[in-house]
Amino acid sequence: MLSAASMLGGQKQIASLCAVSISAVNQWCIGIRPVPEKHCKKIEKALAGKIACEELRPGGMWRRIPSNSWPYPEGEPLIDPELTGD
């Protein structure tokens, strides 16, 4: 997450992108809390796919669907409810 913050210009920019506090982003960066799934996709897209959701929030709950409009070559990320137990 620190790499993502650096690439986007700092924690303040990620906080603005995700509409959360800088404190929340800092907790993600230092590992106190994981990056919430709902923000991973925004961050991946803002980074043009340079850091994938699977790296921001590991855990195997992600699936990819082909998408020419998504910057990550394997497609757009989706949370698979079958893998999360929801």
N, CA, C and O atoms as CSV, one atom per row, in Angstrom:
chain,resi,resn,atom,element,x,y,z
A,1,MET,N,N,0.816,-1.184,0.000
A,1,MET,CA,C,0.000,0.000,0.000
A,1,MET,C,C,0.868,1.261,0.000
A,1,MET,O,O,0.484,2.282,-0.570
A,2,LEU,N,N,2.018,1.189,0.629
A,2,LEU,CA,C,2.914,2.349,0.613
A,2,LEU,C,C,3.332,2.687,-0.809
A,2,LEU,O,O,3.438,3.861,-1.163
A,3,SER,N,N,3.570,1.673,-1.621
A,3,SER,CA,C,3.929,1.910,-3.024
A,3,SER,C,C,2.799,2.612,-3.764
A,3,SER,O,O,3.040,3.530,-4.548
A,4,ALA,N,N,1.569,2.181,-3.516
A,4,ALA,CA,C,0.416,2.804,-4.155
A,4,ALA,C,C,0.310,4.272,-3.745
A,4,ALA,O,O,0.068,5.144,-4.579
A,5,ALA,N,N,0.493,4.530,-2.462
A,5,ALA,CA,C,0.429,5.915,-1.977
A,5,ALA,C,C,1.507,6.762,-2.648
A,5,ALA,O,O,1.248,7.891,-3.067
A,6,SER,N,N,2.687,6.224,-2.745
A,6,SER,CA,C,3.788,6.949,-3.364
A,6,SER,C,C,3.498,7.232,-4.840
A,6,SER,O,O,3.734,8.341,-5.319
A,7,MET,N,N,2.989,6.236,-5.554
A,7,MET,CA,C,2.701,6.395,-6.982
A,7,MET,C,C,1.593,7.414,-7.240
A,7,MET,O,O,1.583,8.072,-8.280
A,8,LEU,N,N,0.670,7.545,-6.303
A,8,LEU,CA,C,-0.449,8.471,-6.486
A,8,LEU,C,C,-0.194,9.844,-5.876
A,8,LEU,O,O,-1.054,10.723,-5.935
A,9,GLY,N,N,0.987,10.028,-5.292
A,9,GLY,CA,C,1.326,11.338,-4.760
A,9,GLY,C,C,1.144,11.493,-3.271
A,9,GLY,O,O,1.249,12.601,-2.746
A,10,GLY,N,N,0.873,10.398,-2.578
A,10,GLY,CA,C,0.793,10.452,-1.124
A,10,GLY,C,C,-0.538,9.946,-0.576
A,10,GLY,O,O,-1.493,9.692,-1.310
A,11,GLN,N,N,-0.555,9.814,0.728
A,11,GLN,CA,C,-1.731,9.288,1.412
A,11,GLN,C,C,-2.932,10.220,1.282
A,11,GLN,O,O,-4.073,9.760,1.251
A,12,LYS,N,N,-2.686,11.508,1.205
A,12,LYS,CA,C,-3.778,12.477,1.066
A,12,LYS,C,C,-4.550,12.238,-0.226
A,12,LYS,O,O,-5.776,12.346,-0.247
A,13,GLN,N,N,-3.837,11.913,-1.308
A,13,GLN,CA,C,-4.488,11.674,-2.589
A,13,GLN,C,C,-5.340,10.401,-2.543
A,13,GLN,O,O,-6.432,10.361,-3.110
A,14,ILE,N,N,-4.839,9.369,-1.869
A,14,ILE,CA,C,-5.635,8.143,-1.747
A,14,ILE,C,C,-6.859,8.409,-0.882
A,14,ILE,O,O,-7.949,7.925,-1.187
A,15,ALA,N,N,-6.692,9.172,0.192
A,15,ALA,CA,C,-7.822,9.518,1.056
A,15,ALA,C,C,-8.898,10.243,0.251
A,15,ALA,O,O,-10.088,9.963,0.400
A,16,SER,N,N,-8.480,11.161,-0.588
A,16,SER,CA,C,-9.427,11.901,-1.417
A,16,SER,C,C,-10.112,10.979,-2.429
A,16,SER,O,O,-11.328,11.051,-2.605
A,17,LEU,N,N,-9.350,10.126,-3.084
A,17,LEU,CA,C,-9.882,9.184,-4.060
A,17,LEU,C,C,-10.945,8.276,-3.437
A,17,LEU,O,O,-11.980,8.005,-4.047
A,18,CYS,N,N,-10.675,7.813,-2.220
A,18,CYS,CA,C,-11.559,6.847,-1.560
A,18,CYS,C,C,-12.573,7.500,-0.626
A,18,CYS,O,O,-13.411,6.811,-0.044
A,19,ALA,N,N,-12.504,8.820,-0.477
A,19,ALA,CA,C,-13.394,9.566,0.422
A,19,ALA,C,C,-13.323,9.036,1.856
A,19,ALA,O,O,-14.339,8.784,2.503
A,20,VAL,N,N,-12.074,8.878,2.327
A,20,VAL,CA,C,-11.828,8.451,3.704
A,20,VAL,C,C,-10.816,9.411,4.328
A,20,VAL,O,O,-10.268,10.279,3.649
A,21,SER,N,N,-10.580,9.245,5.611
A,21,SER,CA,C,-9.613,10.102,6.291
A,21,SER,C,C,-8.176,9.678,5.964
A,21,SER,O,O,-7.914,8.529,5.608
A,22,ILE,N,N,-7.274,10.620,6.094
A,22,ILE,CA,C,-5.850,10.312,5.911
A,22,ILE,C,C,-5.420,9.293,6.965
A,22,ILE,O,O,-4.568,8.444,6.703
A,23,SER,N,N,-6.006,9.380,8.143
A,23,SER,CA,C,-5.701,8.423,9.212
A,23,SER,C,C,-6.047,6.990,8.786
A,23,SER,O,O,-5.297,6.054,9.065
A,24,ALA,N,N,-7.186,6.830,8.112
A,24,ALA,CA,C,-7.575,5.494,7.633
A,24,ALA,C,C,-6.550,4.971,6.638
A,24,ALA,O,O,-6.136,3.815,6.718
A,25,VAL,N,N,-6.143,5.816,5.707
A,25,VAL,CA,C,-5.149,5.404,4.705
A,25,VAL,C,C,-3.831,5.065,5.390
A,25,VAL,O,O,-3.167,4.099,5.014
A,26,ASN,N,N,-3.453,5.841,6.379
A,26,ASN,CA,C,-2.220,5.553,7.110
A,26,ASN,C,C,-2.292,4.176,7.765
A,26,ASN,O,O,-1.305,3.440,7.776
A,27,GLN,N,N,-3.441,3.829,8.304
A,27,GLN,CA,C,-3.606,2.502,8.915
A,27,GLN,C,C,-3.478,1.396,7.881
A,27,GLN,O,O,-2.955,0.323,8.184
A,28,TRP,N,N,-3.949,1.643,6.663
A,28,TRP,CA,C,-3.773,0.656,5.588
A,28,TRP,C,C,-2.299,0.522,5.247
A,28,TRP,O,O,-1.790,-0.582,5.051
A,29,CYS,N,N,-1.619,1.665,5.178
A,29,CYS,CA,C,-0.215,1.672,4.761
A,29,CYS,C,C,0.699,0.973,5.759
A,29,CYS,O,O,1.655,0.308,5.360
A,30,ILE,N,N,0.420,1.115,7.034
A,30,ILE,CA,C,1.310,0.499,8.027
A,30,ILE,C,C,0.811,-0.863,8.497
A,30,ILE,O,O,1.421,-1.488,9.365
A,31,GLY,N,N,-0.294,-1.319,7.925
A,31,GLY,CA,C,-0.754,-2.674,8.197
A,31,GLY,C,C,-1.635,-2.852,9.412
A,31,GLY,O,O,-1.883,-3.983,9.828
A,32,ILE,N,N,-2.113,-1.768,9.992
A,32,ILE,CA,C,-3.022,-1.898,11.139
A,32,ILE,C,C,-4.363,-2.462,10.680
A,32,ILE,O,O,-4.967,-3.298,11.354
A,33,ARG,N,N,-4.814,-1.991,9.525
A,33,ARG,CA,C,-6.071,-2.467,8.936
A,33,ARG,C,C,-5.830,-2.784,7.460
A,33,ARG,O,O,-5.007,-2.145,6.805
A,34,PRO,N,N,-6.557,-3.779,6.945
A,34,PRO,CA,C,-6.431,-4.049,5.504
A,34,PRO,C,C,-7.183,-2.998,4.699
A,34,PRO,O,O,-8.096,-2.345,5.205
A,35,VAL,N,N,-6.793,-2.847,3.458
A,35,VAL,CA,C,-7.516,-1.949,2.553
A,35,VAL,C,C,-8.898,-2.561,2.328
A,35,VAL,O,O,-8.985,-3.717,1.914
A,36,PRO,N,N,-9.974,-1.828,2.585
A,36,PRO,CA,C,-11.309,-2.377,2.323
A,36,PRO,C,C,-11.482,-2.729,0.843
A,36,PRO,O,O,-11.021,-2.012,-0.044
A,37,GLU,N,N,-12.151,-3.841,0.610
A,37,GLU,CA,C,-12.337,-4.320,-0.760
A,37,GLU,C,C,-12.926,-3.243,-1.662
A,37,GLU,O,O,-12.524,-3.108,-2.817
A,38,LYS,N,N,-13.881,-2.474,-1.133
A,38,LYS,CA,C,-14.580,-1.494,-1.970
A,38,LYS,C,C,-13.656,-0.391,-2.488
A,38,LYS,O,O,-13.999,0.302,-3.446
A,39,HIS,N,N,-12.488,-0.223,-1.863
A,39,HIS,CA,C,-11.558,0.809,-2.314
A,39,HIS,C,C,-10.448,0.256,-3.221
A,39,HIS,O,O,-9.797,1.019,-3.935
A,40,CYS,N,N,-10.236,-1.032,-3.196
A,40,CYS,CA,C,-9.156,-1.624,-3.998
A,40,CYS,C,C,-9.318,-1.345,-5.480
A,40,CYS,O,O,-8.352,-1.011,-6.165
A,41,LYS,N,N,-10.524,-1.481,-5.968
A,41,LYS,CA,C,-10.785,-1.294,-7.394
A,41,LYS,C,C,-10.491,0.150,-7.816
A,41,LYS,O,O,-9.918,0.382,-8.880
A,42,LYS,N,N,-10.886,1.117,-6.981
A,42,LYS,CA,C,-10.617,2.532,-7.280
A,42,LYS,C,C,-9.121,2.791,-7.357
A,42,LYS,O,O,-8.642,3.492,-8.248
A,43,ILE,N,N,-8.393,2.213,-6.409
A,43,ILE,CA,C,-6.946,2.433,-6.356
A,43,ILE,C,C,-6.270,1.777,-7.554
A,43,ILE,O,O,-5.402,2.380,-8.185
A,44,GLU,N,N,-6.664,0.546,-7.868
A,44,GLU,CA,C,-6.081,-0.139,-9.031
A,44,GLU,C,C,-6.308,0.662,-10.307
A,44,GLU,O,O,-5.394,0.817,-11.117
A,45,LYS,N,N,-7.522,1.168,-10.487
A,45,LYS,CA,C,-7.828,1.931,-11.700
A,45,LYS,C,C,-7.030,3.234,-11.737
A,45,LYS,O,O,-6.517,3.617,-12.788
A,46,ALA,N,N,-6.925,3.912,-10.602
A,46,ALA,CA,C,-6.160,5.166,-10.550
A,46,ALA,C,C,-4.685,4.938,-10.869
A,46,ALA,O,O,-4.006,5.828,-11.381
A,47,LEU,N,N,-4.199,3.742,-10.561
A,47,LEU,CA,C,-2.806,3.391,-10.826
A,47,LEU,C,C,-2.619,2.758,-12.203
A,47,LEU,O,O,-1.539,2.264,-12.527
A,48,ALA,N,N,-3.668,2.777,-13.001
A,48,ALA,CA,C,-3.626,2.191,-14.353
A,48,ALA,C,C,-3.177,0.739,-14.322
A,48,ALA,O,O,-2.475,0.279,-15.223
A,49,GLY,N,N,-3.584,0.018,-13.281
A,49,GLY,CA,C,-3.290,-1.405,-13.186
A,49,GLY,C,C,-1.888,-1.759,-12.731
A,49,GLY,O,O,-1.524,-2.935,-12.747
A,50,LYS,N,N,-1.089,-0.783,-12.327
A,50,LYS,CA,C,0.293,-1.069,-11.900
A,50,LYS,C,C,0.343,-1.867,-10.600
A,50,LYS,O,O,1.287,-2.622,-10.366
A,51,ILE,N,N,-0.665,-1.701,-9.765
A,51,ILE,CA,C,-0.799,-2.517,-8.549
A,51,ILE,C,C,-2.215,-3.072,-8.568
A,51,ILE,O,O,-3.185,-2.317,-8.633
A,52,ALA,N,N,-2.330,-4.391,-8.510
A,52,ALA,CA,C,-3.620,-5.063,-8.632
A,52,ALA,C,C,-4.332,-5.156,-7.281
A,52,ALA,O,O,-3.712,-5.079,-6.220
A,53,CYS,N,N,-5.638,-5.322,-7.358
A,53,CYS,CA,C,-6.444,-5.512,-6.154
A,53,CYS,C,C,-5.922,-6.676,-5.315
A,53,CYS,O,O,-5.929,-6.626,-4.085
A,54,GLU,N,N,-5.476,-7.709,-5.997
A,54,GLU,CA,C,-4.970,-8.895,-5.298
A,54,GLU,C,C,-3.747,-8.567,-4.444
A,54,GLU,O,O,-3.486,-9.242,-3.448
A,55,GLU,N,N,-2.995,-7.534,-4.830
A,55,GLU,CA,C,-1.848,-7.099,-4.035
A,55,GLU,C,C,-2.284,-6.165,-2.904
A,55,GLU,O,O,-1.740,-6.208,-1.800
A,56,LEU,N,N,-3.272,-5.325,-3.199
A,56,LEU,CA,C,-3.758,-4.389,-2.188
A,56,LEU,C,C,-4.510,-5.111,-1.068
A,56,LEU,O,O,-4.413,-4.739,0.101
A,57,ARG,N,N,-5.256,-6.141,-1.445
A,57,ARG,CA,C,-6.052,-6.900,-0.479
A,57,ARG,C,C,-5.953,-8.380,-0.827
A,57,ARG,O,O,-6.839,-8.935,-1.476
A,58,PRO,N,N,-4.854,-9.021,-0.385
A,58,PRO,CA,C,-4.702,-10.458,-0.667
A,58,PRO,C,C,-5.796,-11.258,0.044
A,58,PRO,O,O,-6.407,-10.787,1.003
A,59,GLY,N,N,-6.020,-12.441,-0.432
A,59,GLY,CA,C,-6.970,-13.301,0.246
A,59,GLY,C,C,-7.740,-14.207,-0.685
A,59,GLY,O,O,-8.537,-15.029,-0.232
A,60,GLY,N,N,-7.517,-14.071,-1.977
A,60,GLY,CA,C,-8.128,-15.000,-2.916
A,60,GLY,C,C,-9.600,-14.798,-3.179
A,60,GLY,O,O,-10.244,-15.696,-3.720
A,61,MET,N,N,-10.171,-13.642,-2.815
A,61,MET,CA,C,-11.596,-13.426,-3.036
A,61,MET,C,C,-11.887,-12.751,-4.364
A,61,MET,O,O,-13.044,-12.488,-4.692
A,62,TRP,N,N,-10.845,-12.473,-5.126
A,62,TRP,CA,C,-10.996,-11.717,-6.373
A,62,TRP,C,C,-11.153,-12.634,-7.572
A,62,TRP,O,O,-10.522,-13.688,-7.656
A,63,ARG,N,N,-12.001,-12.218,-8.494
A,63,ARG,CA,C,-12.132,-12.826,-9.820
A,63,ARG,C,C,-11.950,-11.704,-10.829
A,63,ARG,O,O,-12.165,-10.536,-10.504
A,64,ARG,N,N,-11.568,-12.039,-12.017
A,64,ARG,CA,C,-11.386,-11.051,-13.083
A,64,ARG,C,C,-12.311,-11.385,-14.242
A,64,ARG,O,O,-12.490,-12.547,-14.608
A,65,ILE,N,N,-12.891,-10.336,-14.808
A,65,ILE,CA,C,-13.685,-10.515,-16.016
A,65,ILE,C,C,-13.002,-9.731,-17.137
A,65,ILE,O,O,-12.511,-8.626,-16.907
A,66,PRO,N,N,-12.969,-10.283,-18.327
A,66,PRO,CA,C,-12.320,-9.582,-19.426
A,66,PRO,C,C,-12.947,-8.207,-19.647
A,66,PRO,O,O,-14.168,-8.054,-19.632
A,67,SER,N,N,-12.097,-7.225,-19.850
A,67,SER,CA,C,-12.587,-5.873,-20.100
A,67,SER,C,C,-11.513,-5.081,-20.839
A,67,SER,O,O,-10.410,-4.885,-20.329
A,68,ASN,N,N,-11.845,-4.635,-22.031
A,68,ASN,CA,C,-10.903,-3.821,-22.802
A,68,ASN,C,C,-10.731,-2.433,-22.205
A,68,ASN,O,O,-9.735,-1.761,-22.472
A,69,SER,N,N,-11.690,-2.000,-21.404
A,69,SER,CA,C,-11.622,-0.659,-20.834
A,69,SER,C,C,-10.891,-0.619,-19.489
A,69,SER,O,O,-10.654,0.460,-18.945
A,70,TRP,N,N,-10.533,-1.790,-18.951
A,70,TRP,CA,C,-9.844,-1.829,-17.664
A,70,TRP,C,C,-8.333,-1.846,-17.890
A,70,TRP,O,O,-7.862,-2.549,-18.784
A,71,PRO,N,N,-7.558,-1.085,-17.099
A,71,PRO,CA,C,-6.117,-0.980,-17.378
A,71,PRO,C,C,-5.298,-2.226,-17.047
A,71,PRO,O,O,-4.194,-2.382,-17.571
A,72,TYR,N,N,-5.799,-3.109,-16.202
A,72,TYR,CA,C,-5.048,-4.307,-15.840
A,72,TYR,C,C,-5.261,-5.360,-16.923
A,72,TYR,O,O,-6.405,-5.614,-17.301
A,73,PRO,N,N,-4.208,-5.976,-17.431
A,73,PRO,CA,C,-4.350,-6.864,-18.592
A,73,PRO,C,C,-5.258,-8.075,-18.378
A,73,PRO,O,O,-5.820,-8.591,-19.344
A,74,GLU,N,N,-5.413,-8.533,-17.150
A,74,GLU,CA,C,-6.247,-9.715,-16.918
A,74,GLU,C,C,-7.725,-9.376,-16.757
A,74,GLU,O,O,-8.550,-10.271,-16.578
A,75,GLY,N,N,-8.062,-8.090,-16.821
A,75,GLY,CA,C,-9.463,-7.691,-16.769
A,75,GLY,C,C,-9.842,-6.969,-15.492
A,75,GLY,O,O,-9.004,-6.680,-14.638
A,76,GLU,N,N,-11.133,-6.688,-15.388
A,76,GLU,CA,C,-11.685,-5.931,-14.264
A,76,GLU,C,C,-11.878,-6.834,-13.043
A,76,GLU,O,O,-12.370,-7.955,-13.177
A,77,PRO,N,N,-11.493,-6.354,-11.849
A,77,PRO,CA,C,-11.631,-7.175,-10.656
A,77,PRO,C,C,-13.054,-7.129,-10.079
A,77,PRO,O,O,-13.708,-6.086,-10.073
A,78,LEU,N,N,-13.499,-8.259,-9.610
A,78,LEU,CA,C,-14.773,-8.368,-8.910
A,78,LEU,C,C,-14.556,-9.222,-7.667
A,78,LEU,O,O,-13.727,-10.131,-7.664
A,79,ILE,N,N,-15.301,-8.924,-6.622
A,79,ILE,CA,C,-15.268,-9.769,-5.442
A,79,ILE,C,C,-16.213,-10.913,-5.677
A,79,ILE,O,O,-17.381,-10.694,-6.001
A,80,ASP,N,N,-15.741,-12.123,-5.522
A,80,ASP,CA,C,-16.555,-13.304,-5.752
A,80,ASP,C,C,-17.234,-13.698,-4.446
A,80,ASP,O,O,-16.558,-14.117,-3.507
A,81,PRO,N,N,-18.572,-13.569,-4.368
A,81,PRO,CA,C,-19.262,-13.895,-3.121
A,81,PRO,C,C,-19.095,-15.367,-2.719
A,81,PRO,O,O,-19.171,-15.695,-1.535
A,82,GLU,N,N,-18.872,-16.243,-3.685
A,82,GLU,CA,C,-18.659,-17.654,-3.351
A,82,GLU,C,C,-17.368,-17.844,-2.575
A,82,GLU,O,O,-17.239,-18.793,-1.801
A,83,LEU,N,N,-16.413,-16.946,-2.778
A,83,LEU,CA,C,-15.129,-17.060,-2.083
A,83,LEU,C,C,-15.118,-16.317,-0.750
A,83,LEU,O,O,-14.240,-16.554,0.080
A,84,THR,N,N,-16.085,-15.418,-0.533
A,84,THR,CA,C,-16.122,-14.657,0.718
A,84,THR,C,C,-17.100,-15.235,1.721
A,84,THR,O,O,-17.051,-14.883,2.899
A,85,GLY,N,N,-17.991,-16.119,1.277
A,85,GLY,CA,C,-18.967,-16.706,2.176
A,85,GLY,C,C,-20.220,-15.850,2.329
A,85,GLY,O,O,-21.084,-16.164,3.148
A,86,ASP,N,N,-20.331,-14.772,1.552
A,86,ASP,CA,C,-21.522,-13.909,1.634
A,86,ASP,C,C,-22.697,-14.508,0.893
A,86,ASP,O,O,-23.775,-13.914,0.861
